[in-house]
Amino acid sequence: MPTVRAERLTEIAAVLLEHAGAPAAEAATVARHCIDANLVGHDSHGIIQIPSYIDRIKAGHIVPGAKWEIVQESPTTTVVDGHWGFGYVANERAMKLTIEKAEAQNVAATTVFRQGHIGRLANYPLMAAREGMIAMITADSGRSPKHVAPFGGATARLGTNPICFAVPSDLDGPMFFDMATSAAAAGKVSLAAARGEAVPPGWIIDKNGNPTTDPKALKAGGALLPLGGSEGYKGYGLAAMVEIFCGLLTGLGFGVEPTGRHNDGVFMAVFKVAAFRPLDSFKREVKEFAEYLKATPPAAGFKEVLYPGEIEHRRERDRRANGVPIEDATWDALRTLADGYGAKERLGF
């Protein structure tokens, strides 16, 4: 696999999106979010997504330059219609507004509907954490095709329905927790398929409901399993609650709409720490809490205990210095797009 500097990957992503019809500012926003995911090691949400976004633009499922509309609001709440624009663009703007309302009112919440894929969730709560606030976000896939079977089920009925929390602290790296409520994100299965690798047991079942480690079985009618293995009812329960926040509360509904248009529904909430206690002492105690966790003697097979978000912080430092590994199939897809747009030489392919 080639190893590529983050700056070059950002340029590649932005240029290809612009050629596909995205305004420069929107292309830059999408590229930044994607490469941020690569930097922290979440390659399933990184530049591998650019070809699929371009396909969705061509199909009319993503509308570059779409209107961003507040359809209902109060001093502490907002409902946003993204009008099928890039999820990164609509959602980042929604989080900025939610932070502003929480700054004024101490707490604020927002729902966003009719937007494209929003990528790695952590990017949005971390915006609030940098402003001295605690934030959470949940997302579902609207009524587009589903990937996750309910606990005890043999076919898909739910999205991967992720949830994320972030808090401000005095740590060198951010403290946050970002997880799918399925055993793994669907993108990680696609990444394994692109790399010709098997997935771990317990991630997916095939179209007949049988366990498999073949990542290609997912797109062939299989399903992801909920988080938890034999205790998968816990992941299933979390996924159902996310569906209610992001599908029902937003008005998107549940189930699958036959055209299969991808549509992330989102619920986000922001809490101003200073409304509850002094921010400085809170940030100090979060750091002390993380240090307390890290001081735990490691169990057999482990070298150390990490605080939530620390592994991503370490990966980002390493990849900013040494580059990002990109699977060959993704690199070939990007090269093919660049060639088709006449940008192959400009982008150094």
C-alpha positions as CSV (number, residue, x, y, z in Angstrom):
1,M,0.0,0.0,0.0
2,P,1.3,3.5,-0.8
3,T,2.0,5.8,2.2
4,V,0.8,9.4,1.4
5,R,1.2,12.7,3.3
6,A,-2.1,14.0,4.7
7,E,-1.7,17.3,2.9
8,R,-1.6,15.5,-0.5
9,L,-4.6,13.3,0.4
10,T,-6.5,16.4,1.3
11,E,-5.7,18.0,-2.0
12,I,-6.7,14.9,-3.9
13,A,-10.0,14.6,-2.2
14,A,-10.9,18.3,-2.6
15,V,-9.8,18.4,-6.3
16,L,-11.8,15.3,-7.2
17,L,-14.9,16.6,-5.4
18,E,-14.6,20.0,-7.2
19,H,-14.4,18.2,-10.5
20,A,-17.6,16.3,-9.5
21,G,-19.4,19.6,-9.0
22,A,-18.8,20.5,-5.4
23,P,-18.1,24.2,-4.6
24,A,-14.6,24.7,-3.4
25,A,-15.5,25.5,0.2
26,E,-17.7,22.4,0.5
27,A,-15.0,20.2,-1.2
28,A,-12.5,21.5,1.3
29,T,-14.8,20.7,4.3
30,V,-15.5,17.2,3.1
31,A,-11.8,16.5,2.4
32,R,-10.8,17.8,5.8
33,H,-13.2,15.6,7.6
34,C,-12.2,12.5,5.6
35,I,-8.5,13.0,6.0
36,D,-9.0,13.7,9.7
37,A,-10.5,10.2,9.9
38,N,-7.5,8.7,8.1
39,L,-5.1,10.5,10.4
40,V,-6.7,9.0,13.6
41,G,-6.8,5.5,12.0
42,H,-10.4,5.4,11.1
43,D,-9.6,4.6,7.4
44,S,-13.1,3.3,6.8
45,H,-14.3,6.9,7.0
46,G,-11.4,8.4,5.2
47,I,-10.4,9.0,1.6
48,I,-11.9,5.6,0.7
49,Q,-15.3,7.3,0.8
50,I,-14.5,9.9,-1.9
51,P,-15.4,7.6,-4.9
52,S,-18.7,6.7,-3.3
53,Y,-19.6,10.4,-2.7
54,I,-18.8,11.2,-6.3
55,D,-21.1,8.3,-7.3
56,R,-23.9,9.7,-5.1
57,I,-23.4,13.2,-6.7
58,K,-23.8,11.6,-10.1
59,A,-26.9,9.8,-9.0
60,G,-28.4,13.0,-7.5
61,H,-28.3,11.6,-4.0
62,I,-25.9,14.3,-2.8
63,V,-26.6,17.8,-3.9
64,P,-23.5,20.1,-3.9
65,G,-24.3,23.6,-2.8
66,A,-27.6,22.6,-1.3
67,K,-29.7,25.0,0.8
68,W,-29.3,24.7,4.6
69,E,-32.6,25.6,6.3
70,I,-33.8,26.0,9.8
71,V,-37.4,24.7,9.8
72,Q,-38.1,25.0,13.5
73,E,-36.2,26.5,16.5
74,S,-36.3,27.9,20.0
75,P,-33.6,29.5,22.1
76,T,-32.3,26.0,22.9
77,T,-33.4,23.8,20.0
78,T,-33.0,23.7,16.3
79,V,-34.4,21.5,13.5
80,V,-32.3,21.7,10.3
81,D,-33.2,20.5,6.8
82,G,-30.0,19.8,4.9
83,H,-31.8,19.5,1.5
84,W,-29.6,16.5,0.5
85,G,-26.3,18.4,0.7
86,F,-23.0,17.0,2.0
87,G,-23.6,15.8,5.5
88,Y,-20.2,17.2,6.6
89,V,-21.2,20.7,5.5
90,A,-24.7,20.6,7.0
91,N,-23.7,18.9,10.2
92,E,-20.7,21.1,10.9
93,R,-22.8,24.2,10.5
94,A,-25.5,22.7,12.8
95,M,-23.0,22.0,15.5
96,K,-21.6,25.5,15.3
97,L,-25.1,26.9,15.9
98,T,-25.7,24.4,18.7
99,I,-22.5,25.6,20.4
100,E,-23.6,29.2,20.0
101,K,-27.0,28.4,21.6
102,A,-25.4,26.5,24.5
103,E,-23.0,29.4,25.1
104,A,-26.0,31.6,25.5
105,Q,-28.5,29.2,27.2
106,N,-26.2,26.6,28.9
107,V,-27.7,23.7,27.0
108,A,-28.9,23.2,23.4
109,A,-30.0,20.4,21.1
110,T,-30.4,20.1,17.3
111,T,-31.7,17.5,14.8
112,V,-30.6,17.4,11.2
113,F,-32.3,15.5,8.4
114,R,-32.0,15.1,4.6
115,Q,-28.2,15.2,4.5
116,G,-25.5,13.0,3.1
117,H,-23.1,10.8,5.1
118,I,-21.6,12.7,8.0
119,G,-18.5,10.5,8.4
120,R,-16.7,10.1,11.7
121,L,-18.9,11.3,14.4
122,A,-16.1,12.5,16.8
123,N,-15.3,15.5,14.7
124,Y,-18.5,17.3,15.7
125,P,-18.5,16.9,19.5
126,L,-14.8,17.7,19.6
127,M,-15.8,21.1,18.2
128,A,-17.8,21.7,21.4
129,A,-15.1,20.3,23.7
130,R,-12.6,22.8,22.3
131,E,-15.1,25.5,23.4
132,G,-15.3,24.2,27.0
133,M,-18.5,22.1,26.5
134,I,-19.6,18.5,26.7
135,A,-21.3,17.2,23.6
136,M,-22.9,14.1,22.3
137,I,-24.1,13.1,18.9
138,T,-26.0,10.1,17.5
139,A,-26.7,9.3,13.8
140,D,-28.7,6.8,11.8
141,S,-28.9,6.1,8.0
142,G,-32.5,7.3,7.6
143,R,-34.4,5.0,5.3
144,S,-31.5,3.9,3.2
145,P,-30.6,0.2,3.0
146,K,-29.8,-1.3,6.4
147,H,-26.7,-3.3,7.5
148,V,-27.4,-4.6,11.0
149,A,-29.5,-7.5,12.2
150,P,-31.5,-7.0,15.5
151,F,-30.3,-9.3,18.3
152,G,-31.5,-12.8,17.4
153,G,-32.4,-11.8,13.9
154,A,-31.1,-13.2,10.6
155,T,-31.5,-10.2,8.3
156,A,-30.7,-6.5,8.5
157,R,-33.2,-4.0,10.0
158,L,-31.0,-1.3,11.5
159,G,-28.1,1.0,10.6
160,T,-24.8,0.9,12.4
161,N,-26.3,3.8,14.4
162,P,-23.2,5.3,16.1
163,I,-23.0,7.4,19.2
164,C,-20.2,9.7,20.4
165,F,-19.4,11.8,23.5
166,A,-16.6,14.4,23.9
167,V,-15.5,16.4,26.9
168,P,-13.0,19.2,27.5
169,S,-9.9,18.4,29.5
170,D,-6.3,19.4,30.2
171,L,-5.0,16.2,28.5
172,D,-2.6,16.5,25.6
173,G,-5.1,14.7,23.4
174,P,-8.9,15.0,23.4
175,M,-11.0,12.7,25.6
176,F,-13.9,11.3,23.6
177,F,-15.7,8.0,22.8
178,D,-17.0,7.2,19.3
179,M,-18.6,3.9,18.6
180,A,-21.0,2.1,16.3
181,T,-23.7,0.1,18.0
182,S,-23.0,-2.7,15.7
183,A,-20.0,-5.1,16.1
184,A,-18.2,-2.9,13.6
185,A,-18.9,-0.1,11.2
186,A,-19.9,-1.2,7.8
187,G,-17.0,0.9,6.4
188,K,-14.6,-1.4,8.2
189,V,-16.0,-4.4,6.5
190,S,-15.7,-2.6,3.1
191,L,-12.1,-1.7,4.1
192,A,-11.3,-5.4,4.8
193,A,-12.8,-6.3,1.4
194,A,-10.7,-3.7,-0.3
195,R,-7.6,-5.1,1.4
196,G,-8.5,-8.7,0.8
197,E,-8.6,-9.5,4.5
198,A,-11.1,-11.5,6.5
199,V,-13.1,-9.9,9.3
200,P,-13.1,-11.2,12.9
201,P,-15.7,-13.8,13.9
202,G,-18.8,-12.3,15.4
203,W,-18.9,-9.3,13.0
204,I,-21.2,-10.5,10.2
205,I,-23.6,-13.2,9.1
206,D,-24.2,-14.2,5.5
207,K,-27.5,-14.0,3.6
208,N,-28.6,-17.3,5.2
209,G,-28.0,-16.0,8.7
210,N,-24.8,-18.1,9.2
211,P,-21.7,-16.6,10.8
212,T,-18.9,-15.8,8.4
213,T,-15.6,-14.0,8.2
214,D,-15.8,-13.1,4.5
215,P,-16.3,-9.4,4.3
216,K,-17.9,-9.7,0.8
217,A,-20.8,-11.6,2.4
218,L,-22.2,-8.3,3.7
219,K,-22.9,-6.8,0.3
220,A,-24.1,-10.2,-0.9
221,G,-27.2,-10.0,1.3
222,G,-25.6,-10.6,4.7
223,A,-25.8,-8.4,7.8
224,L,-23.6,-7.0,10.6
225,L,-24.3,-8.2,14.1
226,P,-25.1,-5.9,17.0
227,L,-22.3,-5.0,19.5
228,G,-21.9,-7.4,22.3
229,G,-21.5,-10.9,20.9
230,S,-23.5,-13.2,23.1
231,E,-24.7,-10.1,24.9
232,G,-25.7,-8.4,21.7
233,Y,-29.0,-7.3,23.1
234,K,-27.1,-4.4,24.6
235,G,-25.9,-3.1,21.2
236,Y,-29.3,-3.8,19.8
237,G,-31.0,-1.8,22.5
238,L,-28.6,1.1,21.9
239,A,-29.2,1.0,18.2
240,A,-32.9,1.1,18.7
241,M,-32.6,4.2,20.9
242,V,-30.4,5.9,18.3
243,E,-33.0,5.1,15.7
244,I,-35.7,6.8,17.8
245,F,-33.5,9.9,18.3
246,C,-32.3,10.2,14.7
247,G,-35.1,8.5,12.7
248,L,-38.3,9.1,14.6
249,L,-37.5,12.4,16.3
250,T,-36.2,13.9,13.1
251,G,-39.2,12.7,11.1
252,L,-37.2,10.5,8.8
253,G,-39.0,7.4,10.0
254,F,-37.7,3.8,10.1
255,G,-37.3,0.9,7.7
256,V,-36.1,1.2,4.1
257,E,-37.2,3.5,1.3
258,P,-37.0,1.6,-2.0
259,T,-34.9,4.2,-3.9
260,G,-32.1,3.7,-1.3
261,R,-31.0,7.3,-1.1
262,H,-28.5,7.6,1.7
263,N,-29.6,10.0,4.4
264,D,-28.0,10.5,7.8
265,G,-30.4,11.6,10.5
266,V,-28.7,13.3,13.5
267,F,-29.4,14.3,17.0
268,M,-26.8,16.4,18.8
269,A,-26.7,18.0,22.3
270,V,-24.3,20.4,23.9
271,F,-23.8,21.2,27.6
272,K,-21.9,24.2,28.8
273,V,-19.6,23.0,31.6
274,A,-19.5,26.4,33.3
275,A,-23.2,26.2,33.9
276,F,-22.5,23.3,36.3
277,R,-19.1,24.0,37.8
278,P,-15.9,26.0,37.0
279,L,-14.5,24.9,33.7
280,D,-10.8,25.0,34.8
281,S,-11.4,22.7,37.7
282,F,-13.5,20.3,35.6
283,K,-10.8,20.1,32.9
284,R,-8.2,19.5,35.5
285,E,-10.2,16.7,37.1
286,V,-10.9,15.0,33.8
287,K,-7.1,14.8,33.3
288,E,-6.7,13.5,36.8
289,F,-9.4,10.9,36.1
290,A,-7.7,9.8,32.9
291,E,-4.4,9.5,34.8
292,Y,-6.1,7.4,37.4
293,L,-7.4,5.0,34.8
294,K,-4.0,4.9,33.1
295,A,-2.3,3.9,36.4
296,T,-4.3,0.7,36.4
297,P,-1.9,-2.3,36.3
298,P,-2.3,-3.8,32.8
299,A,-3.9,-7.2,32.4
300,A,-2.2,-10.2,30.7
301,G,-1.6,-9.5,27.1
302,F,-1.7,-5.7,27.5
303,K,1.1,-3.2,27.8
304,E,-0.9,-0.3,29.3
305,V,-4.3,1.2,29.9
306,L,-5.3,4.0,27.5
307,Y,-7.9,6.7,28.2
308,P,-10.8,7.0,25.6
309,G,-9.5,8.8,22.6
310,E,-5.8,8.3,23.4
311,I,-5.1,5.7,20.7
312,E,-6.5,8.1,18.1
313,H,-4.3,10.9,19.4
314,R,-1.2,8.7,19.1
315,R,-2.1,7.6,15.6
316,E,-2.7,11.2,14.5
317,R,0.8,12.2,15.7
318,D,2.4,9.3,13.9
319,R,0.5,9.7,10.6
320,R,1.0,13.4,10.5
321,A,4.7,12.7,10.7
322,N,5.0,9.6,8.6
323,G,2.1,9.6,6.2
324,V,-1.1,7.6,5.8
325,P,-1.2,4.1,4.4
326,I,-3.8,3.8,1.6
327,E,-5.0,0.4,0.3
328,D,-4.2,-0.3,-3.3
329,A,-7.8,-0.6,-4.4
330,T,-8.6,2.8,-3.1
331,W,-5.5,4.4,-4.6
332,D,-6.4,2.8,-8.0
333,A,-10.0,4.2,-7.7
334,L,-8.7,7.7,-7.0
335,R,-6.2,7.5,-9.9
336,T,-9.0,6.4,-12.2
337,L,-11.1,9.4,-11.2
338,A,-8.2,11.8,-11.5
339,D,-7.5,10.4,-15.0
340,G,-11.2,10.8,-16.0
341,Y,-11.2,14.4,-14.8
342,G,-7.9,15.3,-16.5
343,A,-6.3,15.9,-13.1
344,K,-3.9,12.9,-13.0
345,E,-0.8,15.0,-13.6
346,R,-1.9,17.8,-11.3
347,L,-2.4,15.3,-8.5
348,G,0.8,13.5,-9.1
349,F,-0.6,10.1,-10.1
